[in-house]
Amino acid sequence: MNEVHEGGCHCGALRYRLVGTLEDVAHCHCSICRRVSGALVVTWVTVPRTAFTWLAGQPKHYLAPASCTRMFCDRCGAHVALETTHSPSSLDVTVATLDRPEQVRANRHIWTESRLSWLHLDEHLPSEAQEQL
C-alpha cells in the first residue's frame, strides 16, 4: 500500500499530495536555497513527478538558477517545490511544508562546499560537495 503525504504553504492557498515512500531526502546547503528561503539549510524530498499532485491553488514560478524552476505561494511567500532540467522526471518538495515533517528524515547533505562552517547538523550523514545528478 502506498504512503500518502500532504502539505502546503503557510497560508493554505497551496496544498499538495505525495503518494509513495519518501526516501531521497537531502539537506541542501547551497547559497541559493539559503537566500530564497531565509533559512540556513533547506531539506528537500525528491519524488517522481507522477507522485505529486496539487490539491489547491497553483504556485507562482521563477528561475533560480536557470536550470531550476522554483515554486512558491504568491500570498504568503512560502517556497514549496522546485523542478530542475537535470532531473525532468522528478520534483523536489520542501520537507518543512509537509503536514507531518517529523515523519521524514534526511539521509544526506548536498552542496556542502557552500555549507556554513559553524553549522553542525546530522554530521553522521554522507555529504556531497555538489549534488550528484
Secondary structure, 3 states (H helix, E strand, C coil): CCCEEEEECCCCCCEEEEECCCCEEEEECCHHHHHHHCCCCEEEEEEEHHHEEEEECCCEEEECCCCEEEEECCCCCCEEEEEECCCCCEEEEEHHHECCHHHCCCCEEECHHHCCCCCCCCCCCCECCCCCC
